[in-house]
Amino acid sequence: MPTAKNFDWEQLKVDSNLSANEELLNRFKTDDSIVVYCGSGVTASPLYALC
């Protein structure tokens, strides 16, 4: 996909919680239109929840 960016949701795990970290916040602006995807939707779900 043109202009696609890869971001592994496992980078957001802190203990047993998900948290937007500095890398995520620096890489994407809060007003960006973001589409998350993966083969089944399972690994895209945590990113969607934080966007």
PDB file with SEQRES, HELIX, SHEET and CRYST1 records, atoms N, CA, C and O in Angstrom:
SEQRES   1 A   51  MET PRO THR ALA LYS ASN PHE ASP TRP GLU GLN LEU LYS          
SEQRES   2 A   51  VAL ASP SER ASN LEU SER ALA ASN GLU GLU LEU LEU ASN          
SEQRES   3 A   51  ARG PHE LYS THR ASP ASP SER ILE VAL VAL TYR CYS GLY          
SEQRES   4 A   51  SER GLY VAL THR ALA SER PRO LEU TYR ALA LEU CYS              
HELIX    1 AA1 TRP A    9  LEU A   12  5                                   4    
HELIX    2 AA2 GLU A   22  ARG A   27  1                                   6    
HELIX    3 AA3 ALA A   44  LEU A   50  1                                   7    
SHEET    1 AA1 2 LYS A  13  VAL A  14  0                                        
SHEET    2 AA1 2 ASN A  17  LEU A  18 -1                                        
CRYST1    1.000    1.000    1.000  90.00  90.00  90.00 P 1           1          
ATOM      1  N   MET A   1       0.846  -1.171   0.000  1.00  0.00           N  
ATOM      2  CA  MET A   1       0.000   0.000   0.000  1.00  0.00           C  
ATOM      3  C   MET A   1       0.892   1.235   0.000  1.00  0.00           C  
ATOM      4  O   MET A   1       1.771   1.374   0.851  1.00  0.00           O  
ATOM      5  N   PRO A   2       0.665   2.123  -0.949  1.00  0.00           N  
ATOM      6  CA  PRO A   2       1.468   3.354  -0.983  1.00  0.00           C  
ATOM      7  C   PRO A   2       1.283   4.167   0.298  1.00  0.00           C  
ATOM      8  O   PRO A   2       0.174   4.255   0.826  1.00  0.00           O  
ATOM      9  N   THR A   3       2.322   4.734   0.775  1.00  0.00           N  
ATOM     10  CA  THR A   3       2.397   5.583   1.979  1.00  0.00           C  
ATOM     11  C   THR A   3       2.085   4.839   3.278  1.00  0.00           C  
ATOM     12  O   THR A   3       1.938   5.473   4.323  1.00  0.00           O  
ATOM     13  N   ALA A   4       1.981   3.514   3.235  1.00  0.00           N  
ATOM     14  CA  ALA A   4       1.693   2.744   4.452  1.00  0.00           C  
ATOM     15  C   ALA A   4       2.872   2.825   5.414  1.00  0.00           C  
ATOM     16  O   ALA A   4       4.028   2.896   4.996  1.00  0.00           O  
ATOM     17  N   LYS A   5       2.564   2.813   6.698  1.00  0.00           N  
ATOM     18  CA  LYS A   5       3.578   2.807   7.749  1.00  0.00           C  
ATOM     19  C   LYS A   5       3.326   1.588   8.622  1.00  0.00           C  
ATOM     20  O   LYS A   5       2.184   1.284   8.967  1.00  0.00           O  
ATOM     21  N   ASN A   6       4.387   0.901   8.971  1.00  0.00           N  
ATOM     22  CA  ASN A   6       4.267  -0.271   9.820  1.00  0.00           C  
ATOM     23  C   ASN A   6       4.521   0.122  11.269  1.00  0.00           C  
ATOM     24  O   ASN A   6       5.486   0.827  11.567  1.00  0.00           O  
ATOM     25  N   PHE A   7       3.663  -0.330  12.160  1.00  0.00           N  
ATOM     26  CA  PHE A   7       3.872  -0.102  13.587  1.00  0.00           C  
ATOM     27  C   PHE A   7       3.377  -1.332  14.321  1.00  0.00           C  
ATOM     28  O   PHE A   7       2.189  -1.651  14.281  1.00  0.00           O  
ATOM     29  N   ASP A   8       4.273  -2.011  14.980  1.00  0.00           N  
ATOM     30  CA  ASP A   8       3.948  -3.232  15.705  1.00  0.00           C  
ATOM     31  C   ASP A   8       3.280  -2.887  17.033  1.00  0.00           C  
ATOM     32  O   ASP A   8       3.874  -2.212  17.873  1.00  0.00           O  
ATOM     33  N   TRP A   9       2.068  -3.343  17.219  1.00  0.00           N  
ATOM     34  CA  TRP A   9       1.301  -3.010  18.422  1.00  0.00           C  
ATOM     35  C   TRP A   9       1.977  -3.497  19.692  1.00  0.00           C  
ATOM     36  O   TRP A   9       1.720  -2.952  20.765  1.00  0.00           O  
ATOM     37  N   GLU A  10       2.831  -4.506  19.603  1.00  0.00           N  
ATOM     38  CA  GLU A  10       3.487  -5.030  20.802  1.00  0.00           C  
ATOM     39  C   GLU A  10       4.419  -3.996  21.425  1.00  0.00           C  
ATOM     40  O   GLU A  10       4.783  -4.116  22.594  1.00  0.00           O  
ATOM     41  N   GLN A  11       4.807  -2.979  20.654  1.00  0.00           N  
ATOM     42  CA  GLN A  11       5.628  -1.901  21.199  1.00  0.00           C  
ATOM     43  C   GLN A  11       4.849  -1.056  22.204  1.00  0.00           C  
ATOM     44  O   GLN A  11       5.437  -0.255  22.930  1.00  0.00           O  
ATOM     45  N   LEU A  12       3.543  -1.231  22.249  1.00  0.00           N  
ATOM     46  CA  LEU A  12       2.681  -0.420  23.116  1.00  0.00           C  
ATOM     47  C   LEU A  12       2.343  -1.106  24.435  1.00  0.00           C  
ATOM     48  O   LEU A  12       1.646  -0.532  25.272  1.00  0.00           O  
ATOM     49  N   LYS A  13       2.832  -2.332  24.626  1.00  0.00           N  
ATOM     50  CA  LYS A  13       2.526  -3.059  25.853  1.00  0.00           C  
ATOM     51  C   LYS A  13       3.395  -2.561  27.003  1.00  0.00           C  
ATOM     52  O   LYS A  13       4.620  -2.492  26.903  1.00  0.00           O  
ATOM     53  N   VAL A  14       2.727  -2.219  28.086  1.00  0.00           N  
ATOM     54  CA  VAL A  14       3.395  -1.851  29.327  1.00  0.00           C  
ATOM     55  C   VAL A  14       2.754  -2.712  30.400  1.00  0.00           C  
ATOM     56  O   VAL A  14       1.597  -2.504  30.765  1.00  0.00           O  
ATOM     57  N   ASP A  15       3.510  -3.682  30.904  1.00  0.00           N  
ATOM     58  CA  ASP A  15       2.971  -4.708  31.794  1.00  0.00           C  
ATOM     59  C   ASP A  15       1.825  -5.407  31.060  1.00  0.00           C  
ATOM     60  O   ASP A  15       2.060  -6.022  30.020  1.00  0.00           O  
ATOM     61  N   SER A  16       0.610  -5.332  31.562  1.00  0.00           N  
ATOM     62  CA  SER A  16      -0.519  -5.973  30.877  1.00  0.00           C  
ATOM     63  C   SER A  16      -1.459  -4.940  30.254  1.00  0.00           C  
ATOM     64  O   SER A  16      -2.606  -5.256  29.937  1.00  0.00           O  
ATOM     65  N   ASN A  17      -0.980  -3.717  30.077  1.00  0.00           N  
ATOM     66  CA  ASN A  17      -1.793  -2.632  29.519  1.00  0.00           C  
ATOM     67  C   ASN A  17      -1.217  -2.145  28.197  1.00  0.00           C  
ATOM     68  O   ASN A  17      -0.041  -2.355  27.897  1.00  0.00           O  
ATOM     69  N   LEU A  18      -2.066  -1.493  27.414  1.00  0.00           N  
ATOM     70  CA  LEU A  18      -1.613  -0.816  26.202  1.00  0.00           C  
ATOM     71  C   LEU A  18      -1.541   0.670  26.486  1.00  0.00           C  
ATOM     72  O   LEU A  18      -2.431   1.239  27.119  1.00  0.00           O  
ATOM     73  N   SER A  19      -0.481   1.288  26.017  1.00  0.00           N  
ATOM     74  CA  SER A  19      -0.308   2.712  26.247  1.00  0.00           C  
ATOM     75  C   SER A  19       0.383   3.333  25.044  1.00  0.00           C  
ATOM     76  O   SER A  19       1.378   2.802  24.552  1.00  0.00           O  
ATOM     77  N   ALA A  20      -0.140   4.449  24.575  1.00  0.00           N  
ATOM     78  CA  ALA A  20       0.499   5.170  23.476  1.00  0.00           C  
ATOM     79  C   ALA A  20       1.846   5.674  23.974  1.00  0.00           C  
ATOM     80  O   ALA A  20       1.917   6.412  24.957  1.00  0.00           O  
ATOM     81  N   ASN A  21       2.911   5.272  23.292  1.00  0.00           N  
ATOM     82  CA  ASN A  21       4.239   5.688  23.731  1.00  0.00           C  
ATOM     83  C   ASN A  21       4.728   6.864  22.888  1.00  0.00           C  
ATOM     84  O   ASN A  21       4.055   7.304  21.955  1.00  0.00           O  
ATOM     85  N   GLU A  22       5.895   7.353  23.232  1.00  0.00           N  
ATOM     86  CA  GLU A  22       6.437   8.534  22.547  1.00  0.00           C  
ATOM     87  C   GLU A  22       6.671   8.264  21.062  1.00  0.00           C  
ATOM     88  O   GLU A  22       6.438   9.142  20.231  1.00  0.00           O  
ATOM     89  N   GLU A  23       7.127   7.062  20.721  1.00  0.00           N  
ATOM     90  CA  GLU A  23       7.371   6.743  19.311  1.00  0.00           C  
ATOM     91  C   GLU A  23       6.082   6.823  18.505  1.00  0.00           C  
ATOM     92  O   GLU A  23       6.077   7.375  17.404  1.00  0.00           O  
ATOM     93  N   LEU A  24       4.994   6.281  19.034  1.00  0.00           N  
ATOM     94  CA  LEU A  24       3.704   6.340  18.345  1.00  0.00           C  
ATOM     95  C   LEU A  24       3.242   7.783  18.195  1.00  0.00           C  
ATOM     96  O   LEU A  24       2.816   8.195  17.115  1.00  0.00           O  
ATOM     97  N   LEU A  25       3.324   8.544  19.269  1.00  0.00           N  
ATOM     98  CA  LEU A  25       2.862   9.933  19.242  1.00  0.00           C  
ATOM     99  C   LEU A  25       3.709  10.811  18.323  1.00  0.00           C  
ATOM    100  O   LEU A  25       3.193  11.762  17.736  1.00  0.00           O  
ATOM    101  N   ASN A  26       5.000  10.509  18.190  1.00  0.00           N  
ATOM    102  CA  ASN A  26       5.868  11.282  17.300  1.00  0.00           C  
ATOM    103  C   ASN A  26       5.681  10.895  15.841  1.00  0.00           C  
ATOM    104  O   ASN A  26       5.878  11.717  14.946  1.00  0.00           O  
ATOM    105  N   ARG A  27       5.306   9.662  15.605  1.00  0.00           N  
ATOM    106  CA  ARG A  27       5.203   9.156  14.235  1.00  0.00           C  
ATOM    107  C   ARG A  27       3.893   9.548  13.565  1.00  0.00           C  
ATOM    108  O   ARG A  27       3.843   9.697  12.344  1.00  0.00           O  
ATOM    109  N   PHE A  28       2.837   9.715  14.346  1.00  0.00           N  
ATOM    110  CA  PHE A  28       1.519  10.031  13.804  1.00  0.00           C  
ATOM    111  C   PHE A  28       0.966  11.257  14.514  1.00  0.00           C  
ATOM    112  O   PHE A  28       1.071  11.383  15.734  1.00  0.00           O  
ATOM    113  N   LYS A  29       0.384  12.145  13.747  1.00  0.00           N  
ATOM    114  CA  LYS A  29      -0.247  13.330  14.325  1.00  0.00           C  
ATOM    115  C   LYS A  29      -1.666  12.983  14.753  1.00  0.00           C  
ATOM    116  O   LYS A  29      -2.294  12.098  14.172  1.00  0.00           O  
ATOM    117  N   THR A  30      -2.167  13.669  15.756  1.00  0.00           N  
ATOM    118  CA  THR A  30      -3.503  13.364  16.276  1.00  0.00           C  
ATOM    119  C   THR A  30      -4.602  13.640  15.260  1.00  0.00           C  
ATOM    120  O   THR A  30      -5.685  13.063  15.357  1.00  0.00           O  
ATOM    121  N   ASP A  31      -4.348  14.509  14.290  1.00  0.00           N  
ATOM    122  CA  ASP A  31      -5.380  14.789  13.282  1.00  0.00           C  
ATOM    123  C   ASP A  31      -5.169  14.002  11.981  1.00  0.00           C  
ATOM    124  O   ASP A  31      -5.871  14.243  10.998  1.00  0.00           O  
ATOM    125  N   ASP A  32      -4.209  13.064  11.966  1.00  0.00           N  
ATOM    126  CA  ASP A  32      -4.009  12.197  10.799  1.00  0.00           C  
ATOM    127  C   ASP A  32      -5.189  11.248  10.639  1.00  0.00           C  
ATOM    128  O   ASP A  32      -5.755  10.781  11.627  1.00  0.00           O  
ATOM    129  N   SER A  33      -5.556  10.968   9.402  1.00  0.00           N  
ATOM    130  CA  SER A  33      -6.518   9.901   9.129  1.00  0.00           C  
ATOM    131  C   SER A  33      -5.740   8.595   9.139  1.00  0.00           C  
ATOM    132  O   SER A  33      -4.790   8.428   8.375  1.00  0.00           O  
ATOM    133  N   ILE A  34      -6.135   7.686   9.986  1.00  0.00           N  
ATOM    134  CA  ILE A  34      -5.394   6.438  10.158  1.00  0.00           C  
ATOM    135  C   ILE A  34      -6.297   5.253   9.859  1.00  0.00           C  
ATOM    136  O   ILE A  34      -7.427   5.171  10.340  1.00  0.00           O  
ATOM    137  N   VAL A  35      -5.774   4.341   9.057  1.00  0.00           N  
ATOM    138  CA  VAL A  35      -6.440   3.073   8.776  1.00  0.00           C  
ATOM    139  C   VAL A  35      -5.506   1.987   9.269  1.00  0.00           C  
ATOM    140  O   VAL A  35      -4.340   1.950   8.877  1.00  0.00           O  
ATOM    141  N   VAL A  36      -5.995   1.106  10.120  1.00  0.00           N  
ATOM    142  CA  VAL A  36      -5.175  -0.005  10.597  1.00  0.00           C  
ATOM    143  C   VAL A  36      -5.659  -1.279   9.927  1.00  0.00           C  
ATOM    144  O   VAL A  36      -6.853  -1.455   9.686  1.00  0.00           O  
ATOM    145  N   TYR A  37      -4.725  -2.157   9.634  1.00  0.00           N  
ATOM    146  CA  TYR A  37      -5.102  -3.398   8.970  1.00  0.00           C  
ATOM    147  C   TYR A  37      -4.093  -4.487   9.288  1.00  0.00           C  
ATOM    148  O   TYR A  37      -2.950  -4.221   9.661  1.00  0.00           O  
ATOM    149  N   CYS A  38      -4.543  -5.695   9.131  1.00  0.00           N  
ATOM    150  CA  CYS A  38      -3.696  -6.880   9.219  1.00  0.00           C  
ATOM    151  C   CYS A  38      -4.461  -8.001   8.525  1.00  0.00           C  
ATOM    152  O   CYS A  38      -5.552  -7.777   8.001  1.00  0.00           O  
ATOM    153  N   GLY A  39      -3.909  -9.179   8.519  1.00  0.00           N  
ATOM    154  CA  GLY A  39      -4.551 -10.286   7.816  1.00  0.00           C  
ATOM    155  C   GLY A  39      -5.907 -10.675   8.353  1.00  0.00           C  
ATOM    156  O   GLY A  39      -6.806 -11.006   7.579  1.00  0.00           O  
ATOM    157  N   SER A  40      -6.077 -10.641   9.674  1.00  0.00           N  
ATOM    158  CA  SER A  40      -7.335 -11.102  10.269  1.00  0.00           C  
ATOM    159  C   SER A  40      -8.049 -10.036  11.092  1.00  0.00           C  
ATOM    160  O   SER A  40      -9.225 -10.202  11.414  1.00  0.00           O  
ATOM    161  N   GLY A  41      -7.372  -8.954  11.439  1.00  0.00           N  
ATOM    162  CA  GLY A  41      -7.959  -7.914  12.274  1.00  0.00           C  
ATOM    163  C   GLY A  41      -7.548  -8.005  13.721  1.00  0.00           C  
ATOM    164  O   GLY A  41      -7.746  -7.059  14.484  1.00  0.00           O  
ATOM    165  N   VAL A  42      -6.975  -9.134  14.115  1.00  0.00           N  
ATOM    166  CA  VAL A  42      -6.610  -9.337  15.524  1.00  0.00           C  
ATOM    167  C   VAL A  42      -5.485  -8.393  15.937  1.00  0.00           C  
ATOM    168  O   VAL A  42      -5.590  -7.737  16.973  1.00  0.00           O  
ATOM    169  N   THR A  43      -4.424  -8.311  15.162  1.00  0.00           N  
ATOM    170  CA  THR A  43      -3.309  -7.449  15.559  1.00  0.00           C  
ATOM    171  C   THR A  43      -3.577  -5.982  15.235  1.00  0.00           C  
ATOM    172  O   THR A  43      -2.886  -5.115  15.769  1.00  0.00           O  
ATOM    173  N   ALA A  44      -4.534  -5.677  14.399  1.00  0.00           N  
ATOM    174  CA  ALA A  44      -4.877  -4.277  14.114  1.00  0.00           C  
ATOM    175  C   ALA A  44      -5.759  -3.682  15.213  1.00  0.00           C  
ATOM    176  O   ALA A  44      -5.778  -2.465  15.402  1.00  0.00           O  
ATOM    177  N   SER A  45      -6.476  -4.519  15.926  1.00  0.00           N  
ATOM    178  CA  SER A  45      -7.419  -4.040  16.950  1.00  0.00           C  
ATOM    179  C   SER A  45      -6.764  -3.189  18.038  1.00  0.00           C  
ATOM    180  O   SER A  45      -7.305  -2.132  18.365  1.00  0.00           O  
ATOM    181  N   PRO A  46      -5.629  -3.591  18.617  1.00  0.00           N  
ATOM    182  CA  PRO A  46      -5.017  -2.739  19.650  1.00  0.00           C  
ATOM    183  C   PRO A  46      -4.614  -1.363  19.124  1.00  0.00           C  
ATOM    184  O   PRO A  46      -4.749  -0.366  19.833  1.00  0.00           O  
ATOM    185  N   LEU A  47      -4.123  -1.303  17.889  1.00  0.00           N  
ATOM    186  CA  LEU A  47      -3.768  -0.004  17.319  1.00  0.00           C  
ATOM    187  C   LEU A  47      -4.998   0.857  17.093  1.00  0.00           C  
ATOM    188  O   LEU A  47      -4.966   2.065  17.329  1.00  0.00           O  
ATOM    189  N   TYR A  48      -6.073   0.248  16.640  1.00  0.00           N  
ATOM    190  CA  TYR A  48      -7.317   0.978  16.433  1.00  0.00           C  
ATOM    191  C   TYR A  48      -7.806   1.564  17.758  1.00  0.00           C  
ATOM    192  O   TYR A  48      -8.279   2.700  17.803  1.00  0.00           O  
ATOM    193  N   ALA A  49      -7.693   0.796  18.818  1.00  0.00           N  
ATOM    194  CA  ALA A  49      -8.177   1.241  20.125  1.00  0.00           C  
ATOM    195  C   ALA A  49      -7.413   2.479  20.617  1.00  0.00           C  
ATOM    196  O   ALA A  49      -7.971   3.303  21.342  1.00  0.00           O  
ATOM    197  N   LEU A  50      -6.156   2.607  20.230  1.00  0.00           N  
ATOM    198  CA  LEU A  50      -5.349   3.737  20.691  1.00  0.00           C  
ATOM    199  C   LEU A  50      -5.372   4.930  19.756  1.00  0.00           C  
ATOM    200  O   LEU A  50      -4.898   6.006  20.121  1.00  0.00           O  
ATOM    201  N   CYS A  51      -5.910   4.765  18.558  1.00  0.00           N  
ATOM    202  CA  CYS A  51      -5.895   5.857  17.578  1.00  0.00           C  
ATOM    203  C   CYS A  51      -7.003   6.805  17.805  1.00  0.00           C  
ATOM    204  O   CYS A  51      -7.138   7.784  17.071  1.00  0.00           O  
TER     205      CYS A  51                                                      
END                                                                             
